[in-house]
Amino acid sequence: MRAQRRPFVIARTDAAASEGLDGAVRQAGLYLKAGADAVFPEALTNEARFRESAQRVPAPQPANMPELGRTPCFTAAQFEVVGYARLI
């Protein structure tokens, strides 16, 4: 694997909590247009939302699974099945 010559930019969107998944996808598109390499969608609350986000956003998306967060406890394999290859 080769090192990149520039930073890898991950943009975060919190829009899913206030504007729903459509708002998060819209915001992700703006971030990608501005040059982000990946989009981190915060506060996705179930498997269906993760799956839909992975399908609708044409970029890598890390998933965040903090203790006491809104994201249910999924295994790494469950995240992979719905389209996520990165987990924080």
C-alpha positions, 0 to 999 in steps of 0.5 A: 500500500502506498502512502498518500501525498495529501491528507485524507479528509473525512467530513462529519455530518450530524444531519441525520438526527435533525433532518433525517437521512435525506438531509445527511445524504444531501450534506454528504454530497456537498462535502464530497463536491468540496473535496472530502474523501470520506463522509462520517454520518453521525447518529444512524440508529439502525441497520436499515439507515446504515445500509441506505447511507452506504448505498446512497453516498458514493464514498467510504463511510466510517461508522462510529460505535461509541459506548452509550451512543445512538448506534446499536452494538453491531459486530464488525461483520454486521457493519461489513454486510451493510456496506461499511469497511471502517469502524471507529 
